[in-house]
Amino acid sequence: MKNLLLFSCLLFSLSFKAQGNLQFNQVLHLEITCCTASAFSVPVGKVWKIEGSMAYSNNYPTRITAINGNPMEAYLTGYTHLNYGILPITLPYWLPANTQVSFNTGNTIGHKGYVSIIEFNVIP
């Protein structure tokens, strides 16, 4: 009976199809400048894994300001801005193909931030 149950579970699990395997493509080091959002698109057939970020100042960390045109305010550094209730994104953070993402940093011209991303190819 136990073997029959295990065999049934195996057959059932084989009926599912994965979306694809991931293959390392490249490391991206995006430069973000103040004071307008820098927009980037995840290419077709790719997936981005945001690994971390750096900012000019801890007071103005690098943050995501929109995903697919939907405004948001989420810090990438683990910094929590309690005055505004803005919480950090837990990294790594994955973005699927065709995602439009906007980043911003600082509050003064000249402030720069960086976002480190690993890009993967989606292999069907």
Secondary structure, DSSP 8 states (H G I E B T S, - for coil): -HHHHHHHHHHHHHT---S-EEEEEEEEEEEEESSS-EEEE--TTEEEEEEEEEESBTTB--EEEEETTEEEEEESSS--BTTTTB-B--SSEEE-TT-EEEEE--SSTT-EEEEEEEEEEEE-
